[in-house]
Amino acid sequence: MATLRLVPPPRTDKHEGEVFSCTFTPDGGFVLSAGWDGHLRLWEASTGTHLTALRAGPKPLSACAVAPDGRQWVAGSMEGLLTFWDAPTHALLTQYAGHTRPVSSICFAADQGLMATASWDRSVCLSKLGRDRDVRSLFGHLDIVAGCQFLPDGVTLLSWSHDATLRLWNVESGQEAAVLTGHQDRVTAAAVSPEGRWAASGSREGELLLWDLATRSQVGSIQLSAGACGCFFLLDGTSLLTVDAEGSVILFSLPELLPQFQLSVRLPVQCGALSVGGTQLALGSSDGQVRFVAIEGLEDRPLLVTATRSTREMSAGWQRLLGRRRVASVFTCTCPSCRQPIELLETLPTEPVLCPHCRQALRYDKRTRAPQQSAC
């Protein structure tokens, strides 16, 4: 059975004021945070030690993200300004006004440089990393857009808002694909499951809803003790973590939403982030500190993987000359644990198999996704 454990923080530097956003680096080794003091700060995930700070501007920062290759940091300010920084040198690369009001969320599509930002100005914007001339705005929400996340297929975006709705967007066309209604209050947190089957969303009043994204219908609900600050699907595909404003972290089973384990960290939590491997939860609080919760007991559970399906010609030269062309299906994915690429030919395993690199057990989703196309 999975358990949760708060890791005691070392004595270290911290933000001066609230932590509004935090995110893990792609390798899972570090956490970047943004706060009231206008700084981006980097923390070592294994020890919780504060490593470095970058003053990104004179105004508070409301959002941050790390580019998929780990080489750029992105900061969003209360003024709607987006700044892009070279991670190794802390040099400013570019900046532009992405929104007219605070940036509430920044995220990237998994396999490309497509970036989405959500804002208090009721819009979601799509752009390529650092390219301010290719921004497309998505309008439909009637209040603050609290966050957004790409689905694993890379062609759909989920957003959630203080207008009590979640919306699905077609990334290529920029058109609204669906509106999910059911909340009675502001939606403050949401997430998409690793295979894109489920979405979970939590409100300011603590109402947690589970959605089936295929049917776009509500399939479960439960009441949290306080307003939701974060929802996170674990990589085993059968578990959901929630964090509320009073510091209660709860592990639920899917799709029943039955509580499996609960931990009270007794912190005024503002934000959270789940590590790439799904074994750590980072929590930013109003005291300026980023703390870590270890997720233990999942080591023997297979991690759920969704592969990208393409085709490849397998014919030898002489076979092509004779007209005997053979095209095979090729399935590619990235191990969630070691982040190494995996390639399979012809068929996907029906039973859990070990990653050839790190020996982590993997369970392949029956559904596959098509190769992503550039949307900007």
C-alpha positions as CSV (number, residue, x, y, z in Angstrom):
1,M,0.0,0.0,0.0
2,A,1.3,3.5,-0.9
3,T,2.1,5.9,1.9
4,L,3.0,9.6,2.2
5,R,5.8,11.1,4.3
6,L,6.8,14.7,4.8
7,V,10.5,15.2,4.3
8,P,12.0,17.5,7.1
9,P,13.4,20.6,5.3
10,P,16.9,21.6,6.0
11,R,17.7,25.1,7.3
12,T,17.9,27.0,4.0
13,D,17.1,30.2,2.2
14,K,13.5,30.8,1.0
15,H,11.2,33.2,-0.7
16,E,10.3,36.4,1.0
17,G,6.6,35.9,1.0
18,E,4.2,33.5,-0.7
19,V,5.2,30.8,-3.2
20,F,2.7,31.0,-6.0
21,S,4.1,28.3,-8.4
22,C,6.5,25.4,-8.4
23,T,7.5,22.8,-11.0
24,F,10.0,19.9,-11.3
25,T,12.7,20.0,-13.9
26,P,12.3,17.4,-16.7
27,D,14.9,15.1,-15.0
28,G,13.1,15.2,-11.7
29,G,16.2,16.3,-9.8
30,F,15.2,19.9,-9.0
31,V,12.3,22.1,-8.4
32,L,11.8,25.7,-9.7
33,S,9.6,28.0,-7.8
34,A,8.2,31.5,-8.2
35,G,7.0,33.8,-5.5
36,W,5.9,37.2,-4.2
37,D,9.5,38.4,-3.9
38,G,9.9,38.4,-7.7
39,H,12.5,35.6,-7.6
40,L,12.8,32.3,-9.4
41,R,14.4,29.8,-6.9
42,L,15.9,26.4,-7.5
43,W,15.7,23.6,-4.9
44,E,17.4,20.2,-4.9
45,A,14.6,17.6,-4.8
46,S,16.5,14.9,-2.9
47,T,17.4,17.1,0.1
48,G,15.1,20.1,-0.2
49,T,18.1,22.4,-0.2
50,H,17.8,25.9,-1.8
51,L,20.5,26.1,-4.5
52,T,20.2,29.4,-6.3
53,A,17.9,32.4,-6.9
54,L,17.3,34.6,-9.9
55,R,15.5,38.0,-9.6
56,A,13.2,37.9,-12.6
57,G,11.6,41.3,-12.0
58,P,10.5,43.9,-9.5
59,K,7.0,42.6,-9.3
60,P,5.7,39.3,-7.8
61,L,5.9,36.2,-10.0
62,S,2.6,34.3,-10.3
63,A,3.8,31.3,-12.4
64,C,6.9,29.4,-13.6
65,A,7.8,26.5,-15.8
66,V,10.9,24.7,-17.2
67,A,11.2,24.0,-20.9
68,P,11.1,20.4,-22.0
69,D,14.8,20.3,-22.6
70,G,15.5,21.8,-19.2
71,R,17.6,24.6,-20.7
72,Q,15.2,27.5,-20.2
73,W,13.2,28.8,-17.3
74,V,10.0,30.7,-17.9
75,A,8.4,33.2,-15.4
76,G,5.0,34.8,-15.5
77,S,4.4,37.9,-13.5
78,M,1.4,39.6,-11.9
79,E,1.6,42.2,-14.7
80,G,1.2,39.5,-17.4
81,L,4.8,39.7,-18.5
82,L,6.5,36.5,-19.6
83,T,10.3,36.3,-19.3
84,F,12.6,33.5,-20.6
85,W,15.9,32.8,-18.9
86,D,18.9,30.6,-19.8
87,A,18.9,28.0,-16.9
88,P,22.7,27.5,-16.6
89,T,23.8,31.2,-16.9
90,H,20.6,33.0,-15.7
91,A,20.9,35.3,-18.7
92,L,17.7,36.9,-19.9
93,L,16.8,35.5,-23.4
94,T,13.6,37.4,-24.2
95,Q,10.5,38.9,-22.7
96,Y,7.1,40.1,-23.8
97,A,3.6,40.9,-22.5
98,G,1.8,37.6,-22.8
99,H,-1.4,38.8,-21.0
100,T,-3.0,41.9,-19.7
101,R,-3.4,40.5,-16.1
102,P,-1.5,38.0,-13.9
103,V,-0.3,34.8,-15.5
104,S,-1.8,31.9,-13.5
105,S,-0.2,28.9,-15.3
106,I,2.5,27.9,-17.8
107,C,2.7,24.4,-19.4
108,F,4.3,22.6,-22.3
109,A,3.2,19.9,-24.7
110,A,5.1,16.7,-23.9
111,D,7.0,16.2,-27.2
112,Q,7.4,19.7,-28.7
113,G,8.1,23.3,-27.8
114,L,4.4,24.3,-27.8
115,M,3.6,26.4,-24.7
116,A,0.3,27.3,-23.2
117,T,-0.3,30.1,-20.6
118,A,-3.5,30.8,-18.6
119,S,-4.3,34.2,-17.1
120,W,-6.6,36.2,-15.0
121,D,-7.6,38.0,-18.2
122,R,-9.9,35.1,-19.0
123,S,-7.8,33.8,-21.9
124,V,-5.4,30.9,-22.7
125,C,-2.6,31.6,-25.1
126,L,-0.7,29.2,-27.3
127,S,2.8,29.9,-28.7
128,K,6.2,28.4,-29.5
129,L,8.8,28.7,-26.8
130,G,9.9,32.3,-26.6
131,R,8.2,33.4,-29.9
132,D,6.0,36.3,-29.1
133,R,4.9,36.9,-32.7
134,D,3.2,33.6,-33.0
135,V,0.8,33.8,-30.1
136,R,-2.8,32.6,-30.5
137,S,-5.4,33.5,-27.9
138,L,-8.3,31.1,-26.9
139,F,-11.4,32.8,-25.5
140,G,-14.4,31.3,-23.9
141,H,-14.0,31.3,-20.2
142,L,-16.1,34.0,-18.3
143,D,-13.7,34.5,-15.4
144,I,-10.1,34.0,-14.3
145,V,-8.5,30.9,-16.0
146,A,-6.7,29.2,-13.1
147,G,-4.7,26.7,-15.1
148,C,-4.2,24.6,-18.1
149,Q,-2.6,21.3,-19.1
150,F,-2.0,19.5,-22.4
151,L,-3.5,16.0,-22.8
152,P,-1.0,13.3,-23.6
153,D,-2.1,13.3,-27.3
154,G,-0.6,16.8,-27.6
155,V,-3.6,17.9,-29.8
156,T,-6.0,18.8,-26.9
157,L,-5.7,21.3,-24.1
158,L,-7.6,21.3,-20.8
159,S,-8.3,24.6,-19.0
160,W,-10.1,25.4,-15.8
161,S,-11.6,28.6,-14.5
162,H,-13.2,30.6,-11.7
163,D,-16.3,30.5,-13.9
164,A,-16.8,26.9,-12.4
165,T,-16.1,25.2,-15.8
166,L,-13.4,23.2,-17.4
167,R,-12.9,23.5,-21.2
168,L,-11.3,21.3,-23.8
169,W,-9.6,23.0,-26.8
170,N,-8.4,21.7,-30.1
171,V,-4.8,22.9,-30.2
172,E,-4.5,23.0,-34.0
173,S,-7.7,25.0,-34.7
174,G,-7.9,26.9,-31.4
175,Q,-11.5,26.0,-31.2
176,E,-13.4,25.0,-28.1
177,A,-14.2,21.3,-28.2
178,A,-16.2,20.8,-25.0
179,V,-17.3,22.5,-21.8
180,L,-17.4,20.4,-18.6
181,T,-19.9,21.7,-16.1
182,G,-20.7,20.4,-12.6
183,H,-18.8,22.5,-10.1
184,Q,-20.7,24.9,-7.9
185,D,-17.8,27.2,-7.3
186,R,-14.4,28.4,-8.7
187,V,-12.3,25.6,-10.1
188,T,-8.8,26.1,-8.6
189,A,-7.0,22.9,-9.5
190,A,-7.1,20.2,-12.1
191,A,-5.1,17.5,-13.8
192,V,-5.1,14.9,-16.6
193,S,-4.3,11.2,-16.1
194,P,-1.1,9.8,-17.7
195,E,-3.0,8.1,-20.5
196,G,-5.5,10.9,-21.0
197,R,-8.5,8.9,-19.8
198,W,-9.5,10.9,-16.7
199,A,-9.4,14.4,-15.5
200,A,-9.8,15.5,-11.9
201,S,-10.8,19.0,-10.7
202,G,-11.1,20.7,-7.4
203,S,-12.9,23.8,-6.3
204,R,-12.5,26.6,-3.8
205,E,-15.1,24.9,-1.7
206,G,-13.3,21.6,-1.8
207,E,-15.5,19.8,-4.2
208,L,-13.5,17.1,-6.1
209,L,-14.9,15.8,-9.4
210,L,-13.6,13.0,-11.6
211,W,-14.3,13.2,-15.4
212,D,-14.3,10.6,-18.2
213,L,-12.7,12.6,-21.0
214,A,-13.8,10.1,-23.7
215,T,-17.5,10.7,-22.8
216,R,-16.8,14.2,-21.3
217,S,-19.0,13.3,-18.4
218,Q,-18.7,13.4,-14.6
219,V,-18.1,9.9,-13.1
220,G,-17.3,10.6,-9.5
221,S,-17.2,13.2,-6.7
222,I,-16.1,13.6,-3.1
223,Q,-15.8,16.5,-0.7
224,L,-12.4,17.7,0.6
225,S,-12.0,19.5,3.9
226,A,-10.7,22.7,2.3
227,G,-10.2,24.4,-1.0
228,A,-8.2,22.4,-3.6
229,C,-4.7,23.5,-4.3
230,G,-3.6,20.6,-6.4
231,C,-4.7,17.4,-8.2
232,F,-2.1,14.9,-9.4
233,F,-2.5,11.5,-11.0
234,L,0.2,9.0,-10.1
235,L,2.0,7.1,-12.9
236,D,0.5,3.7,-11.9
237,G,-2.7,4.9,-13.5
238,T,-4.8,3.9,-10.5
239,S,-4.2,6.6,-7.9
240,L,-5.0,10.3,-7.5
241,L,-3.3,12.8,-5.0
242,T,-5.0,15.9,-3.8
243,V,-3.7,18.8,-1.7
244,D,-5.9,21.3,0.0
245,A,-5.3,24.8,1.5
246,E,-5.0,23.4,5.0
247,G,-2.2,21.1,4.1
248,S,-4.1,17.8,3.9
249,V,-2.6,15.4,1.3
250,I,-4.9,12.5,0.4
251,L,-4.3,9.5,-1.9
252,F,-7.4,8.2,-3.6
253,S,-8.0,5.0,-5.7
254,L,-9.4,5.3,-9.2
255,P,-12.1,5.5,-10.3
256,E,-13.9,4.9,-7.0
257,L,-12.2,7.9,-5.3
258,L,-11.8,5.8,-2.1
259,P,-9.3,7.4,0.3
260,Q,-6.2,5.2,0.7
261,F,-3.9,7.3,2.8
262,Q,-3.9,10.8,4.3
263,L,-1.2,13.0,5.5
264,S,-1.5,16.4,7.2
265,V,1.5,18.6,6.6
266,R,0.0,21.5,8.6
267,L,1.1,24.1,6.1
268,P,-0.8,26.9,4.4
269,V,-0.2,25.4,1.0
270,Q,-0.4,27.7,-2.1
271,C,0.7,25.3,-4.9
272,G,2.2,21.9,-5.7
273,A,3.9,19.8,-8.3
274,L,4.4,16.1,-8.9
275,S,7.8,14.8,-9.9
276,V,8.4,13.2,-13.3
277,G,8.7,9.8,-11.8
278,G,5.8,10.2,-9.5
279,T,7.7,9.6,-6.3
280,Q,7.8,13.1,-4.9
281,L,5.3,15.9,-4.3
282,A,6.6,19.5,-4.0
283,L,4.5,22.0,-2.0
284,G,4.9,25.7,-2.0
285,S,3.4,27.6,1.0
286,S,2.8,31.1,2.2
287,D,5.9,31.0,4.5
288,G,8.2,31.1,1.4
289,Q,9.4,27.6,1.7
290,V,9.2,24.7,-0.7
291,R,8.8,21.3,1.1
292,F,8.7,17.7,-0.2
293,V,6.4,14.8,0.4
294,A,7.8,11.3,-0.4
295,I,5.4,8.9,-2.1
296,E,6.4,5.4,-1.0
297,G,5.2,1.9,-1.6
298,L,4.6,2.2,-5.4
299,E,7.9,0.7,-6.4
300,D,6.4,-2.6,-7.4
301,R,3.4,-1.2,-9.2
302,P,3.7,-1.1,-13.0
303,L,3.8,2.5,-14.4
304,L,1.2,3.3,-17.1
305,V,2.7,4.2,-20.5
306,T,1.0,5.5,-23.6
307,A,2.9,4.9,-26.8
308,T,3.0,6.9,-30.0
309,R,2.3,4.7,-33.0
310,S,3.9,5.3,-36.4
311,T,5.0,3.1,-39.4
312,R,8.3,2.2,-40.8
313,E,9.4,0.4,-44.0
314,M,11.2,-2.8,-43.1
315,S,12.0,-4.0,-46.6
316,A,15.5,-4.8,-47.7
317,G,16.8,-3.2,-50.9
318,W,16.3,-6.3,-53.0
319,Q,12.7,-6.8,-51.7
320,R,11.9,-3.2,-52.7
321,L,13.2,-3.9,-56.2
322,L,11.0,-7.0,-56.4
323,G,8.0,-5.0,-55.2
324,R,7.9,-6.8,-51.9
325,R,7.5,-3.8,-49.6
326,R,6.9,-4.5,-45.9
327,V,5.6,-1.7,-43.5
328,A,5.6,-2.4,-39.8
329,S,4.0,-0.6,-36.9
330,V,6.5,1.1,-34.6
331,F,5.6,2.1,-31.0
332,T,7.7,4.6,-29.2
333,C,7.5,6.0,-25.7
334,T,9.6,7.4,-22.8
335,C,10.0,5.5,-19.6
336,P,8.4,7.6,-16.8
337,S,11.0,6.5,-14.3
338,C,14.4,6.8,-16.1
339,R,13.2,9.1,-19.0
340,Q,14.9,6.9,-21.6
341,P,13.3,6.2,-25.0
342,I,11.8,2.8,-25.7
343,E,10.9,1.4,-29.1
344,L,8.8,-1.6,-29.8
345,L,7.9,-3.2,-33.2
346,E,4.7,-4.7,-34.4
347,T,2.6,-5.0,-31.2
348,L,2.4,-3.7,-27.6
349,P,2.8,-6.1,-24.7
350,T,-0.5,-7.1,-23.1
351,E,1.2,-7.8,-19.7
352,P,3.5,-5.6,-17.7
353,V,7.2,-5.7,-18.9
354,L,10.4,-4.3,-17.6
355,C,12.0,-1.1,-19.0
356,P,15.1,-2.3,-20.8
357,H,17.1,0.6,-19.2
358,C,16.1,0.8,-15.5
359,R,14.1,-2.4,-15.1
360,Q,11.0,-0.5,-13.9
361,A,7.8,-2.5,-14.6
362,L,5.7,-0.8,-17.3
363,R,2.1,-1.4,-18.3
364,Y,1.2,-0.2,-21.8
365,D,-2.1,1.5,-22.4
366,K,-4.1,-0.2,-25.2
367,R,-4.8,3.1,-26.8
368,T,-2.0,4.8,-28.7
369,R,-1.5,8.3,-30.0
370,A,-0.4,9.6,-33.4
371,P,2.8,11.5,-33.9
372,Q,2.3,15.1,-32.9
373,Q,2.2,17.9,-35.5
374,S,3.4,21.4,-35.0
375,A,0.4,23.6,-34.1
376,C,2.1,27.1,-34.5
